[in-house]
């Protein structure tokens, strides 16, 4: 729905580029900008981002992983009917 799952372009022994695609571009753009802000201000996302970068992940890969974590948190909030408490 959002399109943040990695898309692999592999064929046989050829390993193609990995990128995120699919889903709604406008939603993905808004989520990306919100995650950039959260990776600097929100303690949960910020700690997760720092952990990934410390493990050697590239910054864009870490942001994409944070986007997926952000979606998980938002889906849980909708499911439980709770308000933002992170």
Buried (B, 14 or more C-beta within 10 A) or exposed (E): EBBBEEEEEEEEEEEEEEEBEEBEEEBBEEBBEBBBEBBEEBEEBBEBBEEBBEEEBEEEBBBBBBBBBBBEBEEEBEEEEEEEEE
